[in-house]
Amino acid sequence: MARVPLLQLSGISLSFGGEPLFRGLDLVVQPGDRLALVGRNGSGKSTLMKVMAGLVEPDGGVVSVPPGSSVGYMDQHPEMAGFDTLGAFAGDGLAPGEMYRVERAAEGLDFDPDQTVATASGGERRRAALARLMAQGPELMLLDEPTNHLDIAAIGWLERELKATRAGFVLISHDRAFLRELTRATLWLDRGNILRQEKGFGAFEAWRDAVWAEEDAARHKLDRRIKAESRWAVEGISARRRRNMGRVRRLQDMRAERAAQIRRQGSAAMALDSGPKSGRKVIDARGISKAYGDKVILRDLSLTVMRGERVAFVGPNGVGKTTLLKMLLGEVAPDRGSVQLGTGLDVAVFDQARAQLDPDATLWDSLTGDPGMRVSGRSDQVMVRGAPRHVVGYLKDFLFDDAQARAPVRSLSGGERARLLLARLMAKPSNLLVLDEPTNDLDVETLDLLQELLDEYDGTVLLVSHDRDFLDRVATVTVAMEGDGRAAVFAGGWSDYRAQRPPDETEKKEKTKSSKAKSKRNSGSGKPDLTFTERHRLDQLPAEIDRLGAEIAKLETLLADPQLYTRDPARFERATAALVERQTKLAASEEEWLMLEEKAAAM
């Protein structure tokens, strides 16, 4: 019997008292789909995912999940009432013999299953929620910013798990490298509608720019037609007593069409002012060490930071990156060694915990209540890089509307909180910028703009991030903290660090094993690794896998039409059956290829 889509949304509409968030939105998710869900901050990505998970009821439309299909959602703020430990929460619903799945996920995601819920941090709770989803293994996983609060090692583990799964998944993430590695198609949520491209996230920006170019060309053409018809209407009245009412109606229709077009949200008008230059040498740390009891944070690190450098700090969660930052800024004294700060430093800090924002304060008060931004005697203006600005006007630079100005900070999404913190940060001149996990929750366009601003910034940047793509695009120096007090300095970003660092023992073993296997395969001595038939089959399989993948993509495009079943049920059934058949063949071909590759390597 043919299988139907895992999830289908038909005519979904939703608003929260203001402008509609979605308008007649249609979406189909097929078995095995690997989808990136992208869109601007505030476009409704997280809300749409909650609609897909059945956690938010739309105002109109239908959410369909076939009987027997399982859909799992990773909650960003998991409710753990009634559970004593993170492991008990993550393993809820599993049979006793399946708890190994939770233990395996806990090891990969780096959290302690025995940690009590009452003492767990927000990041540990999120990792437990992700482990719970991975352990349950639903047919469709809905993952909203799963890499937040994960270090690079845990992100790598999650990448490998999602690559190996046969389940479908929908991903929201700010991490470009993560999306490029995992996705095969892209859902673009834009102004209440969803578009789909049968290519992974790597092709998104070119597609987005092409769609916008076509939209701009169509709008320009419509504007010209309206202008021409308007001129005819004015001139025609004086030339004729009776108007051509058909042309008048067409003009009215064109004006209505133009008015109904939804304007694209612009880019945030962010700017950085580096202020007066600092001294040439910003930080000079010599032989610094730090320990808390038996835990060694740092052992004998020397680092000189010069004006204009962008220094990235990388390493596992809990290794001590933030402690090192505080030592370099003079906030924490090292146990041994010395730190000398340069002259004329004006420091601005972006806090990963967003602790600088009061959740009960309004956006307005968050700006006017900051002593560094307050304009004497004016409650509606803030000082922005030395010049007074109206609060609402400055908030609009960061894509907030009039209604949000008096809303509480707690009503903002994670990306909107990050933009508000950037608004506070960028209002003040600085020449040393400290960014602790700035990329969390920001959309692709805002990340691009932030990178451009950092490129043009005349000051010095200290950066902590687990976003490999952002590190590669921004960092000029990388300080790698690898645990047990070990830290080393490398030129360049993340990829440069990985290329320069010596391999650890595990990597050495893997390289030796691979080298020996390759040498044995290529040598003419010993028994043959594969039969002639097996070798021929191994050569054929990559092309067969590519062909099946292309056929699956075409069938998925056809089945993505939400009206196909109503319009042509027989064609829908044939396409669904063909999709299942090809997916089965693809899985078998991939399994066969893997078996033959392993056999060749082993021999």
MOHUBEL-V908066 format. One record per helix or strand of 2 or more residues. SS is the DSSP state (@ for helix, = for strand). FROM is the first residue (numbers start at 1). LEN is the number of residues. If there is no record, write none. Layout:
BEGIN
SS,FROM,LEN  SS,FROM,LEN
END
This chain:
BEGIN
=,7,8  =,22,8  =,34,5  @,45,8  =,60,5  =,71,4  @,86,5  @,96,3  @,100,10  @,117,3  @,122,15  =,140,5  @,152,13  =,168,5  @,176,7  =,185,6  =,193,5  @,201,39  @,245,16  =,281,12  =,295,12  =,310,6  @,321,8  =,336,6  =,347,4  @,363,6  =,374,2  =,378,7  =,387,4  @,391,7  @,402,5  @,409,3  @,414,13  =,432,5  @,444,13  =,460,5  @,468,7  =,477,7  =,486,6  @,494,7  @,505,18  @,532,28  @,564,4  @,569,34
END
